[in-house]
Amino acid sequence: MGPEVPSAPPSASEPSAGAPWAGMTRIIACGEIDISTSGRLYRGVLQVLRRQRPTRIEVDLAGVTFLDASGVRALLMSRTAAAEGGCRLTVVNPSRIAHRLLDIVGLLPTLYPAALPLPPADFRQPRR
């Protein structure tokens, strides 16, 4: 299989200006992201950056069944290209395999900020 790129912005019923979706594009990747498909993901991100000029790209990895080092490299190269264009690229909904590999290589906090642990309870609540 491989990544499906580019994705569509939210439907017309979604709020636009000033809404969380404004300036954001979601790319949905599915199947195997390996040496034979990782280039498609990277080229897809570059295409989105050129055509849409978003301020934020989310790469949805929920449907990813396999991810290898070349897939991780494609994500990192995509993140760099996005940053150079003034865009922030993050990963959302990583599948179990994608989550595990990103955690093993130490990139989970970098690419998937939602994985950051919550601060200790005493830090979150005001002291009395």
Secondary structure, 3 states (H helix, E strand, C coil): CCCECCCCCCCCCCCCCCCCCCCEEEEEEEEEECCCCHHHHHHHHHHHHHHHCCCEEEEEEEEEEEECHHHHHHHHHHHHHHHHCCCEEEEECCCHHHHHHHHHCCCHHHHCHHHCCCCCHHHHCCCC
